[in-house]
Amino acid sequence: MNAQTLTGRIEGRSAHITVIGQGYVGLPLAIEFAGAGFDVTGLDTSPERVAALNGGHSPIPDVPDPQLQAARASGHYSASSNPDVLQDSDVVIICVPTPLSKSKDPDISYVMAAAAEVAEHLHPGQLVILESTTYPGTTEELLLPLFSDKGGQAGVDFFLAFSPERIDPANATFKVRDIPKVVGGVTAECSRLTALLYSQIVGKVTQVSSPKVAEMSKLYENVFRNVNIALANEFALMCRALGVDTREVIDAAATKPFGFLAFHPGPGVGGHCIGIDSAYLAWKMKMNGYDARFIHLAEEINKGMPACVVGLVSEALNRRERSLSGARILALGVAYKRGVGDIRESPALEVIDQLLQKGAKVSYADPHVPAVDVGGVRMEAISADAAAVRESDCVLILTDHVEFDYQDVVDGASLVVDTRNATWGMPQNGGEVIRL
């Protein structure tokens, strides 16, 4: 198969697509392509996840069961753990995790394992796209030589590109089809084919000059967020020192119609992207002899927020002549953001761990996380009912899930420490509410 044949298959939506990784990124993408009429295989190393998917049970909220079941019923989507499916795939999209190692260096072992499987099944005319966020140079320095050894010349015998994932889990406004795609191929023909593919499901596709530009663009997006969240967090601490309300200040600044973008403070940053992506770029620049000072400063501020939150709780209890040791703390939310059950890098876990170390008796409620390990302690979620709220010395809001009734919390708790401004504007009926 050559570029012309692949072009025809993409335009006719007869190309077979395999998406490697069926998590928060890969599954929505696979379902979107299936909905557009492509035959899609979701390849995942977990037999349990594959069985659940083929049974019509989605592991993520962004793809509800009915949508998955419809894709299965159409015959356009199936899941598999057998890499032999790559042999019959016209397009392969890699959507696997890229975490940090214990030494805080990039861990691209999942990417390289997936790429090795693709290389073993690489055949003429195949298009391979990396979506996993990684450091600049990964596509050309690691994947390209691997595939060239197996498949010949890029842009002629096979096609390779990077197109960063931009999924925002639990965002009901911006789904896969609503988010513009950036693509950077190792050749112009690789870019053209990749852009053609994504244009079948996305309204706007931007081609850039190289995979490295596309890789860097994704990192810049999340470094931008990381630095501005750090600024909002430090600003919150300054506002407390000055005795003014942080939210009121930010809302006032946000009335300016240009030159300002509102970011809000919180207990830290979490999830698979913001902090980790910044670390990937800082590591790459260190390898190039450059110190990414803004990234390090942002990390220092954001990593310090859990301790600041614990300090707020301790100070509030002290004013009530109550020690943090032995205090009953009800934490609302342990996921890194509202609407998801993802606890990766969640600052809530660090807050709870520090509270436990100081002797507090901590319980938690989270409708999306039934159980969690914190500092070697197994915890199970409880209901945030009126009794649990009333019996707590402090209710600590760490994740602003919509399932919580915050007015009931404010009405029933003697003390609320709100790190997410979930109680903003609510009348206080006797209890004390402290906002970050």
N, C-alpha and C positions, 0 to 999 in steps of 0.2 A: 504494500500500500504506500502511496506517496501523498504529498501535500494536497494535490488536487482531489484525490479520492477521499481523504479525510475531510476536506472542505465540504464536499458533497454530502458526506454522512452527517456532519454537524448541522448543515443547513436543512437537511431532510430529517434531522432528529432520529436517525437510525444508528448513530454511533453508540456503542456500548461503553458506559462509564463505570469505573470502579472508584469508590471513595474509601480510602484507607483511614480508619478511625471513625467510630460512630458515637461520638460524644457531643458536646455542646456546639462544636463547629461542624463536624462531618455529617451528622445526621440531618440537620436542617438543610444543608447543601444538597445532600443526596435526595431528600424528599422534594426539594424544589426542582431539581432536574427531572425526577420521575414525574412530577406534576406537569412538566413541559412536554412529556411524551417520550423522553429518553428511557432506555432500559438501563437501570442502575443497580449495581451490587454494592452493598455496604460491607466492606471487609473489616473485621475486628478480631483481635486476638482472644477476646473473652468468649468462650462457648456459651456461658450463661447469658451474656448480653445478646448474642446472636439468636439464641433460642427465644428470648423475650421479644426481640424485634420481629422475628418470623411468626410469633404468636400474637402480634398486634399490640404489644405492650411497650410503650416508649419510656426510656429512662430519664428523659428530660422534659421540663414543662413547655419548652418552646415548640415541641412537636407533640400535640395531644394525641391520645390513642386513636380517636376517630380519624384524624388525618393520616396517621401511619397505616391504619387498617384500610383506608381508601386506596393508599398507594400500593399496598399488598394486593388488594382485590383487583386493581387495574392490571396487575401483572408486570408493572414497570419497576417495582422495587422488591429486592430480596436481600437478606443478609447472609454472610458466610464467614467462616473462619479458615477457609481453604485458600491459600495464596495461588492455587492453580487457576483461579478465575482471572488472574492477571493476563494469562495467555490469550484470552479471547477479548481483552479490553482494548478499545481504540484510544481511550483516554483514562489516565490514572491521576487522581488528585490525592495528595498526601495531607492528612489533617490529624496529625498525632501530637501528643503533648511535647513541650520543650521546657521542662522544669529547670531548677537550679540544683547542682550537686550539693553535698554537705559542705563543701568548701566555698559555696556561693559562685562557682564557675558554671558556665552553660553546660547543660546535659542534653546533648543532641543524639543520645543513643537510640531513642525511639525513631527519630528521623532516619538515622543511618540504617537501622534494622529494616524499616519499611523500604528504604531506597535499595537495599541489598536484595530484597524480595523482588522488587520491580526489575532490577538489573538482571536477575536470573530468568525473568520472563519477558524481557524486552524484545520487541519484534519490530520490523520495518514499518515506519509510518506512525508509530505510537507517540502520543502526546502525554508528557508527564508534567504535572504542575505541583509545586510545593506551596501549601498555604500556611503551614506551621510557622509561627513567628520565630525568628532566629536572628543571629548576628549577620551584619552585612558581609557578603562574600560566600556564604554557605552554598548557595546554588551553583555558583561557578567554580568554587575551589574544591568542593567535596562531591557534589552530585554529578557535575558534568564529567569529570575524569572517570568516575565509576561507570557511568552510562556509555561514555565513549569507548571504554575498553570492551564493552559487550556489544554495542550497537552501531558503531561507526561514527559518522559525522553528524553533529547537531545541526538542525536546520535542513538536513537532506535525508538522512536515514532515520532519525528520530527527532522529536521536538521537546524542548525543555524550557520551562518558565517558572517564575515566582509571582504569585498573586496573594497578597496578605489577606488573611481572614479578618473580618471586621465585625464579627458577631457580638452583639450586646445581649447576653442572656436576660430573659424576662422583659425585654423591651417590646411592648405590644405595638409601638408606633413604627419602628424600623426593623423589618424582617429582612431576610436574605435579598428578596427582590427589590427592596427599597434602598439598599445601600450601594452606592457606586463602587465599582471594582477598579483597582489599579493592577496593571499587568506589566511585567518586564521579562521579555524572553532573551535567551542567550544569542538569538539572531532575530532579524526583522521578521522572518517567516514564523518563527516560534511565537513572537508577540502577536502577529496577525491571527494565527490559529487560536491562540488562547483568548484573545479579545473576541473573536467570532464565537467561541464556545460560550463565554459568559454573557454575551449579548443575547443569547437565547432565553436567559432568565432574569437579566438585570437591565434596567433602562439606560444606564450610563457606564461606559467602560473607558478608562483613560490608559493609554499606552505610554510607558516611559522608556527611556533609552537603554536600560539594562536591568537585570535582576537586582543588582546592588542598590540601584535607586529605589526600586520597589521595596526591598528589604528595609532600607533606611527610612522610607516614608512611614512604614508601620511603626517603627521604633520612635520616630519623632512624634507621631500621634500620641503615644502613651507616655513618652517623656514629658510632653507638654502637659498632659493631665496630671502626672505625678508631681511635677514642679509646682503647678498651680494649686493642687490640693495641699501640698506642703505650705505654700504661702497662706492659704486659707486657715490651715491649722495653727500656724504661728500667729496669724492675725487674731484668731480666736483667743489665744493666750494673752495677747496684748490688750484686747478689748476687756477681758476679765480684769486685768491689772488696772485698767482705767475706769472700770465700773460702768461700761456701756454694753448694750446688747449686740452681740455679733451679727445676728440675723437682721436686725434693724439696719445696721450699718451696711451690710451687703445688699439688702433690698434697696436702700437709698442709692448706693452706687450704681446698681443695675438699671436705674431709670435713665442713665445716659445711653442714648441710642447708638453710640459708636465707641470704639476703643476700649470696651470693657466686656468681659465675659465672666458671669458669676460662677464661682466655685464655692462649695460649702465645706466647713470643717467636719471632722468625724473622728472616730477612735483610732484611725490609721487607714492604710490601704490594704486591700486583699485581692484575692482572685488570681487567675493565671496570667494576667496581662501586665497591669500597670507597673508594679514594683519589679516583677521579673524581667519585663522587657527593658526597663531602665538598666538593670544589672547586666543584661546581655550587651547593651551598647557600651556601658562603662568598661566591661571586660575587654571588648574588642578594641576600644581606644587605648586601654592600658597596654595591650599587645602592640599597639602602634606608637607607644611612647607619649601618649597624651592623657592628661589627668582631667576627667570629666567632672569638674568641680561642682557645677549646679546639681548634677545627678547625686553626687555624694552628700551634698547639703540637704537636698530634698529627702533622701533616705534617712539621714540622721534625724530630721524633724519628724517624719512620719513614723519611724520606728520608735520614737520617744512618746508617741501619743498614748499608747496603752498605760504607761506609767503615769501620765498626766491624768487620765481618767480615774485610775486607782486613787490618785491623790485627791481628786475632787470628792470621791466617795468617802475617803477617810476624813477629810476636813469637814464634810457635812455631818458625818456621824459624830465627830468630836464636838461640834457645836451643840449636839443633842446629848452630850455626856455619854456617848456610846462608843466603845472601842470597835475597831474594825475586826479584831480577833473575836470570833464568836458571833459576829453579826450575821443575820440572815439576809442574804442578798439573792434577789430573784432577777436573773439576767434574761431580758427579752431579746431573743435572736442570737444565733451563733454563726449563721452563714455570712459570707463576706459582703453580700448586698441583698436588698429586698427581693422577694419573689423567687429565690432559688434555694436549692439545698447544697450548694457548693461551699465547702469550708476551706478550700485551699488558700493558704496564706491569710486566713481571716484574722483580723486584729482582735475580734471578740474572744478568740481562744487564748490569746496572750493576756488579755485583761482578766479573764477568768482564772488563768493559771497564776497570775500574780496575786489575785485575791485569795486563792486557796493557800498559797505559800505564806500569806500573812495571817492565816487562821480563820478567814471568813468561811461561813457555811453557805456555799453557793449552790443554787438550783437554777435550771434554765428551762425556758419554753421556746420552742421553735417548731412551727407547723411543717417545716420542710426537712428538718433534721431530727429523726427520732432518737438517735443515740450518738455520742461522740466521746472520744478519748482526749482528755486534757491532762498533760503532765503525768501520764501513766494512770490516771484515774478514769474509770469508765462511768460516764454520766448518761442518764436517760431523761428525755424531755418530760416535763410535767405540763399540765394545763395551766394557762395564765388566767385562772378563774378568780372570782372575787375573793375567795378565802385565801388563795396563794398570795394575792396582792396585799390584802389586809394584814396578813401575818408576817410579812417581810419588813425588815428594818429599812430596807432600801430596794426600790425597783430600778434596775439599771437597764436603760434602753440602748442596746448595741446594734441591732439591725431593725430597721423600720418596716417590718412586714405589714402588709395591709390587713392581715387577719387579726391583728391585735386591736382591741378597742381602747384607744389611748385616752379618751375622755373618762372611761371607767377606771383606767389606771390612775389618772390624776385625781379622780374623786375618791378612790379607795385607798391609795397609798399615803403613808405619812411622809415619805420622802421619795422623790423621783430624781434620778440623775439621767438626763436625756442627752445622749451624744449625737443624735441624728436630727434634732429639731422636730421630732414627730409630734410634740405637744404644743408647737408654736400656735399662739393665738387662742388657746383653750383656757377657759376660766378656771382659776384655782379655788377649790372649795375646802380650804382648811389645811391641806397638805402643802409641803414645800417642793417646788420644782426648780431644779438647777439645770440650765442648758449650757452646752459647751460653747 
